Amino acid sequence: MPIQIDVWSDFVCPYCFAVSLSLKELQATDPAVIRWHAYELRPEGSPPVPPVYRARIEQSRPGLDQMFREQFGVEIKHGPFGNVSRDAHVAHAWARAQDEAAGERFHEQVFRAAWIDGADVSSLDVLRDCATTAGLDAEAMLATLADPARRAPFDDEVSADIEQAYAMNLSGVPALLIEYRYLVPGAVPADTLRRIVAQIQSGEVATR
């Protein structure tokens, strides 16, 4: 039976993009059902990032770039800093409701837009392109985002994901919950995920 992995992540988080690539590698060898859940690192209205923290992020970028090159063979681009991801999460909830597979393609496209193209995923134009590439009706998606009544159930789904993360005391993302029992934090490499999955399936207790 495929193993169930629920993942809380944010499109503007590079480590979340990294774990999405690790999970794709895992699925190439192990049957796994991935369910993505929304998380907002910078909700709309958040206070400005302190200069010291911003400088720390800037200093970490060369090492982050190297990690992506060495582990995944990709060059990432750093787009606008501090952009709001709410519309992207709501759009993903809408996309998944249209078609599960297309929703997953849309999710992947938004990550690629953010970290391969360095695009601003708060931009409706960027989300339109992601929807089109995923084979979705981009204009219907934009109409849903713009209409409070049509948008409401998908906004509620995003809020429920975030509330669940808080209830689980998740202090950051990515965070993986395997088989609804084993919490694995951080950008875990594919080989580590394979080992954890094997331990769980064999009956061993593993959380890292």
SVG drawing of the C-alpha trace seen along z (x, -y; Angstrom):
<svg xmlns="http://www.w3.org/2000/svg" viewBox="-21 -47 49 52">
<polyline fill="none" stroke="black" stroke-width="0.4" points="0.0,0.0 1.3,-3.5 2.4,-5.4 0.6,-8.6 2.7,-11.8 1.1,-15.1 3.3,-18.1 2.9,-21.6 4.8,-24.1 4.9,-27.6 5.7,-28.4 8.1,-31.2 10.2,-28.8 13.2,-27.4 13.5,-24.5 9.9,-23.6 10.8,-23.5 13.8,-21.3 11.6,-18.8 9.2,-18.8 12.1,-17.6 13.0,-15.0 9.5,-13.7 9.4,-13.5 12.6,-11.4 11.0,-9.2 7.9,-8.6 10.1,-7.4 11.0,-4.3 8.4,-4.1 4.6,-4.2 3.6,-7.4 0.6,-9.6 1.6,-13.2 -1.0,-15.7 0.2,-19.3 -1.1,-21.6 -0.8,-25.4 1.3,-27.4 2.1,-31.2 5.5,-32.3 4.7,-35.9 0.9,-36.5 -0.5,-39.7 0.0,-42.5 3.1,-40.9 5.6,-43.5 8.7,-44.3 11.5,-41.8 14.2,-43.0 17.4,-44.1 19.5,-41.6 17.3,-38.7 17.2,-39.9 21.0,-40.1 21.2,-36.5 19.0,-35.3 21.2,-37.0 24.3,-35.5 22.8,-32.0 22.0,-32.2 25.3,-30.9 25.1,-27.8 21.5,-27.3 22.3,-27.6 25.1,-25.1 22.8,-22.6 20.4,-22.8 23.2,-22.3 24.7,-19.3 21.5,-17.5 19.2,-18.2 21.3,-19.5 19.2,-22.7 20.1,-26.4 17.7,-28.4 16.8,-32.1 15.8,-34.3 12.8,-36.4 11.2,-39.2 11.6,-38.9 8.7,-38.9 5.9,-38.4 2.5,-37.1 1.6,-33.6 -2.1,-33.5 -3.5,-33.7 -1.1,-31.0 -2.4,-28.7 -6.0,-29.5 -5.4,-28.9 -3.9,-25.5 -6.9,-24.6 -9.1,-25.6 -7.0,-23.7 -7.1,-20.5 -10.9,-20.7 -11.0,-20.8 -8.8,-17.8 -6.4,-16.2 -3.6,-15.5 -3.9,-19.0 -3.8,-20.4 -0.5,-18.7 0.8,-20.0 -0.2,-23.5 1.5,-23.1 4.7,-22.0 4.5,-24.9 4.1,-27.5 7.2,-26.1 9.2,-26.2 8.0,-29.8 9.2,-30.9 12.6,-29.1 13.6,-28.2 12.3,-31.4 12.6,-33.7 9.1,-35.0 6.8,-36.7 4.1,-34.1 1.9,-36.8 1.4,-38.0 -1.9,-37.0 -0.1,-36.9 2.3,-34.4 -0.5,-32.2 -2.3,-32.5 0.7,-31.1 1.1,-28.3 -2.6,-27.3 -2.3,-27.3 0.8,-25.1 -1.0,-22.7 -3.8,-22.4 -6.4,-24.3 -8.8,-27.1 -6.7,-30.0 -9.5,-32.6 -11.8,-30.6 -9.2,-30.4 -8.7,-34.2 -12.4,-34.8 -12.6,-32.6 -9.8,-34.5 -11.5,-37.8 -15.0,-36.8 -15.3,-36.6 -18.2,-34.2 -16.6,-31.8 -13.2,-32.1 -14.5,-31.5 -14.5,-27.7 -10.9,-27.6 -9.8,-30.4 -11.4,-28.3 -9.4,-25.2 -6.2,-27.2 -7.1,-28.6 -7.9,-25.1 -4.5,-23.9 -2.8,-26.7 -4.9,-26.2 -4.0,-22.5 -0.3,-23.4 -0.7,-25.6 -2.6,-22.9 0.2,-20.5 2.7,-23.1 4.5,-23.3 6.9,-26.2 8.2,-26.1 8.1,-24.5 8.5,-22.2 7.0,-19.6 6.0,-16.1 3.5,-13.9 3.9,-10.3 1.0,-8.0 -0.7,-10.6 1.8,-9.6 5.4,-10.4 6.4,-14.1 9.6,-14.8 10.7,-18.4 12.9,-20.1 14.2,-19.6 14.9,-15.9 16.9,-14.3 15.2,-11.5 17.6,-8.9 16.7,-9.8 13.0,-9.7 13.4,-6.2 15.0,-5.0 12.3,-6.5 9.6,-5.0 11.3,-1.6 11.5,-1.8 7.9,-2.8 6.8,0.0 8.9,2.5 7.3,1.5 10.2,-0.5 9.5,-3.8 11.2,-6.7 10.7,-10.4 13.9,-11.7"/>
</svg>
